[in-house]
């Protein structure tokens, strides 16, 4: 049933999912669905848990990487995986705040591994936590905007379709040809990631210096 629900979401959309529609897709009676899932929310919880398992199964291992390479690769893959699967994106990003305990535990286990790499590299636990969630919010925000634009059939590549409106704005006019202004192109995303990492390098140097001074 979970597999069939994923197939339905990928072929149509998460919004199109309903118990009767899933029963029709599986060619079974609707009561068969309710035997396993008492409500659509229960089904969505199960789908979200499976979505996170599929998502993390595609992520590269964290071992043996420098902290900055690890963060760059993790969040670049984070974005790439969810860009390519609207059902996964909707279940993991759009259902934030409705995760089951199982999903939260699965997610926190992954986050803990990343925080361990950061702390072992010299970040305080506080800074490591801020570092992870700042990049997570940045990545999820970029995906949410891109998902909304794609659903609306709007472009998000370089060259803004309304650039002519900025005819009397010299800075925007010069930049509208090379930016989408949705700020979710590949170049936009990488610019943000690299500058976040640059700032974290400076923070790490400061924390290491403070640690040496306190010894």
C-alpha positions, -999 to +999 in steps of 0.1 A: +000+000+000+029+024+008+045+016-026+012+021-043+006+054-025+041+066-036+033+056-072+001+076-070+018+107-056+046+106-081+022+101-110-003+128-099+005+147-067+003+144-029-028+166-029-045+140-052-040+113-026-071+100-009-082+067+005-107+060-023-082+071-050-055+048-036-080+019-035-088+026-071-051+027-080-045-006-062-077-021-075-090-030-041-119-020-019-115+012+001-122-008+033-090-027+027-071+006+030-088+015+062-080-019+077-043-008+078-047+030+081-075+045+101-073+079+084-055+098+057-032+113+083-021+079+094-013+071+058+006+103+054+026+096+085+036+062+071+044+078+037+066+105+054+085+079+073+092+059+041+101+092+023+128+099+048+142+064+046+143+067+008+159+102+011+186+092+035+194+060+016+204+082-013+227+105+008+265+099+007+282+085+038+296+111+062+328+093+072+362+104+061+353+139+049+365+173+062+336+191+079+333+217+051+333+191+023+308+171+043+284+201+047+288+211+010+281+176-003+253+168+022+233+199+014+240+198-023+227+162-024+198+172-001+187+197-027+194+175-057+175+145-044+144+165-036+145+185-068+142+153-087+112+138-068+082+161-061+066+134-039+097+132-017+099+169-015+063+174-005+064+147+021+097+157+037+096+195+033+060+205+031+048+183+060+073+198+084+056+201+118+036+169+112+063+143+116+057+112+137+080+102+165+095+076+142+103+102+115+117+126+141+140+099+155+152+090+120+159+126+112+176+134+145+199+103+142+212+117+109+216+152+123+235+138+153+261+122+130+266+156+112+269+174+146+295+149+157+316+156+127+314+194+134+321+191+171+351+167+164+364+193+140+365+220+168+331+236+167+313+240+200+280+220+202+261+253+201+279+265+170+276+231+153+238+231+159+234+266+145+256+257+115+235+227+106+201+243+110+211+275+092+221+254+062+191+232+066+167+261+066+185+277+037+182+245+016+146+238+026+136+274+018+152+272-016+134+239-023+101+253-011+103+284-034+115+263-064+087+238-058+061+266-057+075+282-089+075+248-107+039+241-096+029+275-109+047+269-142+070+299-136+107+300-147+135+301-121+165+301-144+187+330-153+172+359-172+141+374-156+110+374-179+100+408-166+134+425-169+119+453-190+101+466-159+134+476-145+143+499-174+149+529-151+167+508-124+203+506-135+215+480-110+185+456-114+186+461-152+222+450-154+217+420-132+183+408-145+199+391-174+221+370-152+198+363-122+163+349-120+156+370-089+138+339-076+173+331-063+169+293-066+191+286-096+221+263-092+244+293-091+223+311-065+222+280-043+260+274-045+267+310-038+248+307-005+263+274+005+299+286-001+294+319+018+278+300+047+308+277+048+332+307+045+316+322+076+318+289+095+355+287+087+359+321+104+338+311+133+358+279+138+391+298+138+377+321+164+365+292+186+398+274+183+417+306+193+394+310+223+399+274+233+437+277+232+435+309+252+415+292+279+439+263+284 
